[in-house]
Amino acid sequence: MNKPPDAETLSATPGQDGVPSEEQVIAATRVWLERAVIGQQLCPFAAVPYRSDRVRFCVSAQRSADGLLEDLCRELQLLRDTDPLQCETTLLIHPHALNDFLDYNDFLDVCDAAVAELGLEGELQVASFHPDYQFAGTRKQDITNFTNRSPYPMLHLLREASIERAAASFPDIDQIGPRNMDTLRRLGHEGWRRLWLD
């Protein structure tokens, strides 16, 4: 990243053509994982697979919801067929599709339908992260929204077995969301901004 993101975005600096390269997209995502998700312990289960190189970073070149759905189905099947010791989870990052949060939010129903159609209910699920993520009942700039704000729109493909193991090892798993919001409130917008200063 050539410049720190402001409070609204973590996106990498675009290349000369104005479009970030796949390498830049992945680099920005790694910084977000290291400094926010892991660094602020927003997900207590993220560090082990990340540091064990068992997170797949897939950057979609698709620019439409239909195209992204094709990539999603392919990645779901790939994760299903891959040994979890090789790949625990997948981040399907789509910088060119569904940049509008409301469109993205609507697409999550399509994701659930795809999981069901592929016969993967109870095996895989899709979690959501977006640069403009907004929980219902909040204002756009409410700091609690930043718990789910990522550099680019992305779909997090998770194994149900991994979630079950995490729940067994973390008895207060239902408190992760509220705790994360408290973490962000303590951090504040200025603290969030300082995370991205080199």
LUMNU-647480 format. One record per residue (C-alpha): residue number from 1; residue in one letter; x negated, y, z negated. Coordinates in Angstrom, 2 decimals. Layout:
(NUM,"a",(X,Y,Z))
...
***
This chain:
(1,"m",(0.00,0.00,0.00))
(2,"n",(-1.47,3.32,1.01))
(3,"k",(0.77,5.41,-1.22))
(4,"p",(2.80,4.75,-4.35))
(5,"p",(6.54,4.44,-3.83))
(6,"d",(8.89,6.97,-5.33))
(7,"a",(11.75,6.02,-7.61))
(8,"e",(13.91,4.92,-4.69))
(9,"t",(11.66,2.69,-2.61))
(10,"l",(8.65,0.43,-2.79))
(11,"s",(8.29,-0.02,0.96))
(12,"a",(4.83,-0.29,2.43))
(13,"t",(3.41,2.46,4.59))
(14,"p",(4.44,1.80,8.21))
(15,"g",(1.90,1.07,10.90))
(16,"q",(1.08,3.38,13.77))
(17,"d",(4.28,2.41,15.58))
(18,"g",(6.37,3.29,12.54))
(19,"v",(7.13,-0.37,11.77))
(20,"p",(5.37,-2.17,8.92))
(21,"s",(3.50,-5.30,9.91))
(22,"e",(4.28,-8.69,8.42))
(23,"e",(1.07,-8.41,6.39))
(24,"q",(2.13,-5.02,5.00))
(25,"v",(5.58,-6.34,4.08))
(26,"i",(4.10,-9.30,2.21))
(27,"a",(1.47,-7.11,0.52))
(28,"a",(4.14,-4.70,-0.76))
(29,"t",(6.21,-7.63,-1.99))
(30,"r",(3.24,-9.10,-3.83))
(31,"v",(2.56,-5.76,-5.55))
(32,"w",(6.22,-5.62,-6.63))
(33,"l",(6.05,-9.17,-7.99))
(34,"e",(2.81,-8.57,-9.86))
(35,"r",(3.61,-5.18,-11.35))
(36,"a",(7.38,-5.35,-11.88))
(37,"v",(8.79,-8.87,-11.84))
(38,"i",(5.83,-10.50,-13.60))
(39,"g",(4.17,-7.43,-15.10))
(40,"q",(7.33,-6.26,-16.83))
(41,"q",(8.50,-9.85,-17.45))
(42,"l",(11.74,-9.28,-15.57))
(43,"c",(11.65,-12.97,-14.75))
(44,"p",(9.86,-15.08,-17.36))
(45,"f",(9.65,-17.98,-14.90))
(46,"a",(8.05,-16.17,-11.95))
(47,"a",(4.41,-16.20,-13.03))
(48,"v",(3.73,-19.94,-12.88))
(49,"p",(4.89,-20.64,-9.28))
(50,"y",(3.39,-17.36,-8.06))
(51,"r",(-0.03,-17.99,-9.61))
(52,"s",(0.12,-21.61,-8.45))
(53,"d",(0.68,-20.41,-4.87))
(54,"r",(4.05,-22.14,-4.69))
(55,"v",(6.04,-19.12,-3.49))
(56,"r",(6.70,-19.01,0.24))
(57,"f",(6.79,-15.53,1.77))
(58,"c",(8.80,-15.57,5.00))
(59,"v",(9.25,-12.28,6.88))
(60,"s",(12.19,-12.34,9.25))
(61,"a",(11.94,-10.33,12.48))
(62,"q",(15.72,-10.49,12.91))
(63,"r",(17.69,-7.28,13.32))
(64,"s",(21.21,-8.63,13.03))
(65,"a",(23.18,-10.52,10.42))
(66,"d",(23.72,-13.41,12.83))
(67,"g",(20.01,-13.70,13.50))
(68,"l",(19.22,-13.52,9.81))
(69,"l",(21.73,-16.29,9.13))
(70,"e",(19.80,-18.52,11.53))
(71,"d",(16.57,-17.81,9.65))
(72,"l",(18.29,-18.39,6.32))
(73,"c",(19.62,-21.80,7.37))
(74,"r",(16.18,-22.81,8.65))
(75,"e",(14.51,-21.71,5.40))
(76,"l",(17.10,-23.45,3.23))
(77,"q",(16.48,-26.72,5.06))
(78,"l",(12.72,-26.23,4.91))
(79,"l",(12.83,-25.67,1.15))
(80,"r",(15.07,-28.71,0.74))
(81,"d",(12.60,-30.87,2.65))
(82,"t",(9.44,-29.55,0.98))
(83,"d",(7.85,-31.02,-2.14))
(84,"p",(8.40,-28.49,-4.98))
(85,"l",(4.78,-29.03,-5.98))
(86,"q",(3.92,-27.45,-2.63))
(87,"c",(6.68,-24.83,-2.50))
(88,"e",(8.85,-24.04,-5.50))
(89,"t",(10.80,-21.14,-4.05))
(90,"t",(11.11,-18.92,-0.96))
(91,"l",(11.38,-15.18,-0.49))
(92,"l",(13.08,-14.52,2.85))
(93,"i",(12.24,-10.85,3.45))
(94,"h",(14.18,-9.08,6.20))
(95,"p",(12.95,-5.50,6.66))
(96,"h",(14.91,-4.89,9.90))
(97,"a",(18.31,-6.34,8.99))
(98,"l",(20.98,-5.35,6.46))
(99,"n",(19.20,-2.23,5.24))
(100,"d",(22.56,-0.83,4.17))
(101,"f",(23.23,-2.24,0.71))
(102,"l",(26.99,-2.64,1.20))
(103,"d",(26.40,-4.68,4.38))
(104,"y",(23.78,-6.70,2.53))
(105,"n",(26.13,-7.28,-0.39))
(106,"d",(28.84,-8.55,1.96))
(107,"f",(26.30,-10.90,3.54))
(108,"l",(25.78,-12.68,0.23))
(109,"d",(29.14,-14.41,0.75))
(110,"v",(27.80,-15.65,4.09))
(111,"c",(24.75,-16.99,2.26))
(112,"d",(26.91,-18.96,-0.18))
(113,"a",(28.95,-20.35,2.72))
(114,"a",(25.75,-21.43,4.49))
(115,"v",(24.53,-23.26,1.39))
(116,"a",(27.87,-25.09,1.22))
(117,"e",(27.97,-25.89,4.94))
(118,"l",(24.48,-27.39,4.75))
(119,"g",(25.59,-29.59,1.86))
(120,"l",(23.14,-27.90,-0.51))
(121,"e",(25.50,-26.79,-3.26))
(122,"g",(24.07,-27.94,-6.57))
(123,"e",(20.61,-28.15,-4.98))
(124,"l",(19.77,-24.64,-3.75))
(125,"q",(21.13,-21.16,-4.33))
(126,"v",(20.41,-17.63,-3.10))
(127,"a",(19.60,-14.66,-5.34))
(128,"s",(19.60,-11.06,-4.16))
(129,"f",(17.14,-8.14,-4.14))
(130,"h",(17.36,-4.90,-2.17))
(131,"p",(15.71,-1.44,-2.19))
(132,"d",(19.12,0.16,-2.85))
(133,"y",(20.51,-2.49,-5.18))
(134,"q",(23.40,-1.16,-7.23))
(135,"f",(25.36,-3.00,-9.88))
(136,"a",(29.09,-2.41,-10.01))
(137,"g",(30.05,0.47,-12.26))
(138,"t",(26.66,2.20,-12.10))
(139,"r",(25.44,5.34,-10.38))
(140,"k",(22.96,4.87,-7.55))
(141,"q",(20.00,6.23,-9.54))
(142,"d",(20.84,4.42,-12.78))
(143,"i",(17.51,2.96,-13.87))
(144,"t",(19.12,-0.40,-14.66))
(145,"n",(19.63,-0.96,-10.93))
(146,"f",(15.86,-1.17,-10.54))
(147,"t",(15.80,-4.64,-12.10))
(148,"n",(16.91,-5.89,-8.67))
(149,"r",(15.22,-3.33,-6.42))
(150,"s",(12.57,-4.76,-4.15))
(151,"p",(10.37,-3.17,-1.46))
(152,"y",(12.56,-4.60,1.32))
(153,"p",(15.87,-6.44,1.52))
(154,"m",(15.25,-10.06,0.64))
(155,"l",(17.01,-13.30,-0.17))
(156,"h",(15.46,-15.42,-2.90))
(157,"l",(15.99,-19.12,-2.27))
(158,"l",(15.95,-21.07,-5.52))
(159,"r",(16.08,-24.71,-6.49))
(160,"e",(18.87,-25.55,-8.94))
(161,"a",(16.52,-28.03,-10.65))
(162,"s",(14.07,-25.20,-11.31))
(163,"i",(16.82,-23.11,-12.87))
(164,"e",(17.88,-26.03,-15.06))
(165,"r",(14.32,-26.57,-16.27))
(166,"a",(13.97,-22.86,-16.97))
(167,"a",(17.22,-22.82,-18.93))
(168,"a",(16.07,-25.76,-21.01))
(169,"s",(12.77,-24.06,-21.86))
(170,"f",(14.31,-20.65,-22.46))
(171,"p",(17.35,-21.01,-24.72))
(172,"d",(18.29,-17.32,-24.45))
(173,"i",(18.39,-17.37,-20.66))
(174,"d",(21.74,-15.54,-20.63))
(175,"q",(20.02,-12.61,-22.30))
(176,"i",(17.47,-12.08,-19.53))
(177,"g",(19.71,-9.65,-17.62))
(178,"p",(20.57,-7.42,-20.60))
(179,"r",(16.96,-7.56,-21.80))
(180,"n",(15.71,-6.48,-18.36))
(181,"m",(18.06,-3.51,-18.38))
(182,"d",(16.72,-2.52,-21.80))
(183,"t",(13.18,-2.83,-20.43))
(184,"l",(13.99,-0.49,-17.56))
(185,"r",(15.71,2.01,-19.86))
(186,"r",(12.59,2.15,-22.02))
(187,"l",(10.40,2.48,-18.95))
(188,"g",(12.51,5.20,-17.33))
(189,"h",(12.10,6.61,-13.84))
(190,"e",(8.72,8.13,-14.64))
(191,"g",(7.41,4.90,-16.10))
(192,"w",(8.69,3.02,-13.07))
(193,"r",(6.93,5.47,-10.76))
(194,"r",(3.66,5.07,-12.68))
(195,"l",(3.70,1.31,-12.04))
(196,"w",(2.80,1.99,-8.42))
(197,"l",(-0.10,4.37,-9.03))
(198,"d",(-3.41,2.73,-8.13))
***
